[in-house]
Amino acid sequence: MPIYTYKCASCGFAQDEMQKMSDALLTVCPSCGKADYAKQVTAAGFALKGTGWYATDFKDSGSKPVAKAEAAAPACGTGACPACN
């Protein structure tokens, strides 16, 4: 379940609340009882750790690997392939 940060505009009370995404927003402050309790916009609460999933899995080095069949085939225009004959 996601954890949301709420803050009261009247008294300044702030608290993290664990709620389902489908739950209704909380509006009544648990500290002062006023209806000024609102969900805050915060940064995501996770960090990627390890050796670097981006560098090992998704990083584009600028060149694509050449397939073995393409690497073994002679360059077109030399008369060695069926397209040149």
Secondary structure, DSSP 8 states (H G I E B T S, - for coil): --EEEEEETTT--EEEEE--TTS----S-TTT--S-EEE-----S----SS-HIIIII---SS----HHHHHS--TTSS-STTT-
